[in-house]
Amino acid sequence: MQNSPQIGTRANHRPPEFGVQLNIVHIAHCERTQVVFDQQQLAWGTIYELARGVTRGMWTFEDMTEHRLRQLKGSNVQAAWKVASVIKEMRPSSSMRAPAEVWLEYDREQLAIVENKGRGLGTMGDWEGKENWYGGKIQQVARIVRAGSSFKLELEKPEIRRSHRFARFLGSRRILQIRVPDNLTYDTEVPKFLESSKFVLCGRVFVPFHAKEGSAYLFETNENIDRQSNPGDGDDHRLTLHEFVQWHNPLRLNSKQPTSKWSTRWALGLSTSVPTIKFSPENIFFINDQYAGNWGEGEHPVEIIMTDGCGFISGAALTAIMRVIQYPNRPTAVQGRIAGAKGMWVLHPDPEYQVADGPPKIWIRNSQNKINCGPLHKVDAAHRIFDLLAPSRVTGPSRLSRDTLVNLTHNNVPTGILKELMADGLHNEMRQLTEWNGPNSMLVVWRAVERAGRVAICRLRRRIVGQARAFGLGQLRPNEELGDEIDDDDIASDQPLAASDPRSRNLHSGQPTSLYESVLEFLQAGFHPLELDLLFRKLQNVVTLVLDDYIKNCHIPVKESLEAYIIPDPYGVLEDGQIHFRSSQHITDPESGTQMDVITGPVLVWRNPTRLPSDVQKVTAVSHPKLASYLDVIIFPVKGKRSLASYLGGGDYDGDTVVLVWSKSLVGNFNTAPLCETPVDLRNDFEREVEHLLDFDQRVSKLSDKEAQTAFQRVLLLGLAETKRGLYSGFHDAAVYQHGYDSTTAIRLAYMFTTCLDASKTGLRVKRHVFEADRKCHGGSKPYYKVAALKKSDSPREDPPLLKRMVSSSFILDDLVDEGNRLRNDFGKKYLNLRSSSPRVLDRDPHLTSPYTSASHRATQAVHVGFQGLRNNLTVAKKHVDKAHQDWLCAIAMQKSASSRGCSSDPKEQQIQKAVQYFARRPLFEDVLFFSEEELKTIMASYAYTLGESFGFSVAFTELCAIKARIQGRVVFEDKFAQVMNIPNNVLRALSQAQDGIDD
């Protein structure tokens, strides 16, 4: 049929329609207002802000009079920021103004869209004041919410976050992400709503094309509602859904793929990435993989693909990437996307291709090539750009997780050794947080707080949104339980800024919203925890969070460990059971103090999570001269019956990272378990919903146009299906506890979990009766360690029924939680004793009260000489602060709303913020004209502090810190310097050894 999605070779008289005959849902649209939008030619960012206000209930389309909209003419940077003030007819304030950079970026992208030369894809140099510019960095997000029997979408503020290939190709304004909140995750009506709908935003039509990790992704098609296309706005460059499909994942060329696998391939274009260099078609080569044994033609089991996911790249290409990203040196390997391929690319072993000069070349393995794009000399140039995800690098030391602790114990590592590791790690962190004597002690505390909150790296990630991994920053793979097509950085970048930005502050008081940030700024200002009660309590909260992390997650550091990407041996010189690792930086042995760059001897390797006894392997690290130039990667052999990566929880080489441990106490006691094979009858527990594209084409050809197009949308949005992987993770934990780590039940549930992990790709779904039986057996009671880890010593609540162990031996996590709780109680008492064992300090810091007492003294002296003005002004200022104080006390006395999910919607928090805002308003100028603006600010902050420490810092945090720093002669510097400030470990070591006695 003509208008259904057609895949086969039948002749078509006109292009098939995709995503057209769907239900129309208005995000925000008004026919009358749309006419004015088009007449005034408002910028897209301005229109988006107007629409956002409508979806949020801030105003209606009736409020958008022609007179008001005329005031919003101009570019994004000229008009978008003042939408609220114009519609509400208020005087614009600086706090209402969003960061100008997002509006500048909209304007840059708009110029690139109209130019239509592919500039947004990158690799074309500078653009509109930005060096090496590329587009696609703005995220437009809507949140789906219940509206009666259906749903509606609420738009969020546009933000510069991350960039991906689709947004660079189409333009950020053409992509809309719909987040499905947790409370709707299991609502079966949500997928039906999204699959059957196209969404109208101010005359423009957005159609869903992919779903992953609780979000659906929409793009703007060339369809209009109540408007005409405007070539001056770039509308004539928009695509139909069919054209977009053919551009990214051509149906006919990939018709033999199952629909589930074809659907997941859309995730490749959504990976957070940075465009680097463009390859010529003649310099892109396709090569075969290496296999174990003598396998012939046909489908190969993934475990015998010895090079699965890893190709080669020339030295010239790596050097070019180094120059674009400005790495200090050339990486050995890079993770990325190019054309229809994904994975790792490692320096080519042939010296001819290792030189730094010449045209960039790349070799793509069959296992890497996920999409057949067609002949590369005919495809869009965007497909020949290398989209960089991350370079090869090393992080460490690594931390043990709960799964790994269970594995190590099962494989004969004594519990006592693990308890000792936990105690050592905790003592080390607590020492740094709680040793407050000595001239440099607060520097050590500052560094310990910074590390506990990962503040420096979070600040940096915030400043280089969406580029952190590409720049080689942060953790390699923070999320341990992501599917093969999912990028952890995408998820981190998709979080609301308030959750991820440690530098966010209260606009009025200047107080950081982050606990860690607040403590750092107290310390920087010169406060001491024994001299400021608020700092003492906040630091106590930091200590509690560190202790809780150890106890709840068992994140125990191992000094002799690191984590890095794995690659297959490029020369084939390693024997089965051997690995190679050489670091670009010296590694110091914690026992002997000797330095080395190559790890040798017996080691343990694993990748998280380790759910099976055989997921941790003992191998031999060797030094081989052939591999000496391959730095900062762990090299696995291509010899053996199956790939070493496959032993590690079914890993491969497309970007998997592995923990490498050479601690003698762990390695020496460890015995590798036999390989745990997949249970033979596991597939019987799953519905096999595997339909190939050709079969799908045959099926929908019998449907009406609307039914066929809806069915196609269902394929695109298969990622909305609930895979139950999170539930099976918990079921497995329960089975391990109850029946043992190597029990048949636990092994089966481990494989159920991993199969659910790949469900979106394989099309497998757990049978209902199987899931219900598993939930009945393993979804009820919790293991002791999970309950005990959450229970505080002073908690009044009753314990829920505990899961009973069917095996006689003690369980490592029970033991560690008990040990951790004991240590937590000990450290908690020691922390409180720090105050009781120290001399009693004054109730109020004289540095902070002095501005008010000084002003009060001056006012009294002025009265003595007959001048009343100062005292009158001071009385007005005090009354203003007193009113804020009374409002604040009333707000503090309120009960916190249990139903509110965010601070902004909590009535108590709203009242607190009203008091803070009132304090910040300042009295009328004519009532306080004898004080300068700066004097008034300082005096009011000081007086607020005399009324109460918590109140003072709640309303005047920045000013009180400034008073403290100023009186103590501290150096004042701009905030942008503070954001990149850090204290290296070697500086702290040097200070601890110094005997110069210089005062703090």
Sequence and secondary structure as in RCSB ss.txt:
>XXXX:A:sequence
MQNSPQIGTRANHRPPEFGVQLNIVHIAHCERTQVVFDQQQLAWGTIYELARGVTRGMWTFEDMTEHRLRQLKGS
NVQAAWKVASVIKEMRPSSSMRAPAEVWLEYDREQLAIVENKGRGLGTMGDWEGKENWYGGKIQQVARIVRAGSS
FKLELEKPEIRRSHRFARFLGSRRILQIRVPDNLTYDTEVPKFLESSKFVLCGRVFVPFHAKEGSAYLFETNENI
DRQSNPGDGDDHRLTLHEFVQWHNPLRLNSKQPTSKWSTRWALGLSTSVPTIKFSPENIFFINDQYAGNWGEGEH
PVEIIMTDGCGFISGAALTAIMRVIQYPNRPTAVQGRIAGAKGMWVLHPDPEYQVADGPPKIWIRNSQNKINCGP
LHKVDAAHRIFDLLAPSRVTGPSRLSRDTLVNLTHNNVPTGILKELMADGLHNEMRQLTEWNGPNSMLVVWRAVE
RAGRVAICRLRRRIVGQARAFGLGQLRPNEELGDEIDDDDIASDQPLAASDPRSRNLHSGQPTSLYESVLEFLQA
GFHPLELDLLFRKLQNVVTLVLDDYIKNCHIPVKESLEAYIIPDPYGVLEDGQIHFRSSQHITDPESGTQMDVIT
GPVLVWRNPTRLPSDVQKVTAVSHPKLASYLDVIIFPVKGKRSLASYLGGGDYDGDTVVLVWSKSLVGNFNTAPL
CETPVDLRNDFEREVEHLLDFDQRVSKLSDKEAQTAFQRVLLLGLAETKRGLYSGFHDAAVYQHGYDSTTAIRLA
YMFTTCLDASKTGLRVKRHVFEADRKCHGGSKPYYKVAALKKSDSPREDPPLLKRMVSSSFILDDLVDEGNRLRN
DFGKKYLNLRSSSPRVLDRDPHLTSPYTSASHRATQAVHVGFQGLRNNLTVAKKHVDKAHQDWLCAIAMQKSASS
RGCSSDPKEQQIQKAVQYFARRPLFEDVLFFSEEELKTIMASYAYTLGESFGFSVAFTELCAIKARIQGRVVFED
KFAQVMNIPNNVLRALSQAQDGIDD
>XXXX:A:secstr
 TTS   SS   SS    S SSEEEEEE  HHHHHHHHHHT  HHHHHHHHHHHHTTS  GGG  HHHHHTT S 
HHHHGGGHHHHHTT    GGGS  HHHHHHHHHHHHHHHHTSSGGGS S  BTTBTT     EE EEEEEEETTE
EEEEE   EE    HHHHHH GGGEEEEE  GGGTT THHHHHHHTEEEEETTEEEEEEEEETTEEEEEEEEEES
SS   GGGTGGG   HHHHHHHHS TGGGTTSBHHHHHHGGGGGGS  EEEEE  GGGEEEE   BSSS  SS  
 GGGBTTTTEEEE HHHHHHHHHHHT SS  SEEEEEETTEEEEEEE SSGGG SSSS   EEEETTTB      
TTTS GGGGEEEEEEE  EE S EE HHHHHHHHHTT  HHHHHHHHHHHHHHHHHHHH   STTHHHHHHHHHH
HHHTHHHHHHHHHTTT TTTTT S S   SS  TT  HHHHHHHS HHHH TT B TTT  BSSHHHHHHHHHHH
T  TTT HHHHHHHHHHHHHHHHHHHHH  EE SSEEEEEEEE SS  S TTEEEEEEEEEEE TTT  EEEE  
EEEEEE S   SGGGEEEEEE   GGGTT  SSEEE S SSS HHHHTTS  SSS EEEEE  HHHHTT      
    TTGGGGEEE   BHHHHHHHHTTS HHHHHHHHHHHHTGGGS   HHHHHHHHHHHHHHH TTSHHHHHHH
HHHHHHHTHHHH EEE HHHHHHHHHHHSSSB HHHHHHH  TT  S    B   SSSS  HHHHHHHHHHHHHH
HHHHHHHHHHHTS    SS HHHHHHHHHHHHHHHHHHHTT  HHHHHHHHHHHHHHHHHHHHHHHHHS   SS 
SSGGG HHHHHHHHHHHHHHH   GGGSTTS HHHHHHHHHHHHHHH HHHHHHHHHHHHHHHHHHHTT     H
HHHHT    HHHHHHHHH       
